[in-house]
Amino acid sequence: MHNLHPIKQLPTRERVALALRKAIFSQDVKEGDILTLEATAEKLGVSMTPVREAFQILARDGFLELRPNKGAVVLGVQGSLIQDHYELRAILESAACRLICEKGADLSDIIAAHEASFKSLQGPDPREYSNWNQRFHLAIWAACGNGRLRSMAAELWSGLSVGIDTSAVEFTQLSLQDHTAILEALQAGDAEQAGQRMYVHVIRSTEEMLALCRPSVPCGG
């Protein structure tokens, strides 16, 4: 068992954006709802600065419309936005895997996160896998040695599918299988296989996210 080295968590603004994005996907926050800086910051237990930055991130991605001095209006979910998002993530993260192989980078943090994620699914709360899934990807971005790629990947990160418990279990099993295949390619130093496996892994998440909005949210265009 490898010792798990410290891995930086996503910046607060990214964690706030992730929480809001999940709420929008699961429709805990609905299209047309108005979000204020003060109420959102209080509910999430953070200051207003990362909330303001998170609003800007989600506005850029098409989930919110900013209103001067009035917070933001929720625009809901569009299928094309999800597809664009995951396509870009797939390109960036597959490139990260190729860079790792080309540079012969240290894999210890990636291995440790993978082993911990496997154990999490056998523990009392399988939902803990979400945290280790994040750390696995964070470790890959860090290992690739490209700070700009790492920053862009962090901005795009959207986490596991949410809101559908039955599919979440299936998703985590598939996710772990993908991670195992990616890690094996990284350990073999096979840049092409590592990149391709990561690309397929991220693109698979597109269907998971689209499934969330099909029952009740228009996902056209």
C-alpha positions, 0 to 999 in steps of 0.5 A: 500500500502506497502512502497517500501524499497530500493533494490539494483540494479544488479551490473554494470557488471551484467547490462552490461551483461544483455544489451549485452545478450539482444542485442545478442538475438534480433540480434542487435549484430549478430553472428561473430560481434567483440565487443571491450571494448572501444566501448562497454563502450562508448556506454553503458556509463560505464567504461571498467572494468564492460564491461571486467567483463561482457565479461567474464560472457558472455564468461562463458555462451557461448555467446562470445569468448574472444580474447586477446587484441581484445575484444570478438567475438559474438558466437550467441545463442544456445538453449541448453545454454538457457535451461541450464540457465533457468533450473539452475535459476529455481532450485535456485529461487525455493530454495529461495522461500522455504527458505523464508517460512522456515525462516518466512522471511519478505515479505514487499519488495516482496509485494511492488515490486509486487504492483508496477509491477501491477501498471506499466502495467496500466501506460503510459509505460508498458515496465516499468514492466521489472524493477519491474519484476527484483525488484520482483525477487531481493527482493525474493533473498534478503529475502531468507537470503542466500548470496551465492544463491543471488549472483548466482541468480544475475549472472544468471539473464537475464530479460524479453524476448526482441525483439518481442513486441506482445509476450512481452505483453502476457509474462508480463501478464503471468509473473504477474499472476505467481508472484501473485501465488508465493506471495500467496504461500509465504504469506501462508508459503507454502514452497512446493507450493511457490517453485513449482510455482517459478520453473514453472514460470522460466521454462516458460521463456525458451520458451519465449527466445527460440522463439526469436532465432527460426526465424533466429538463429540456436538453435540446441543442 
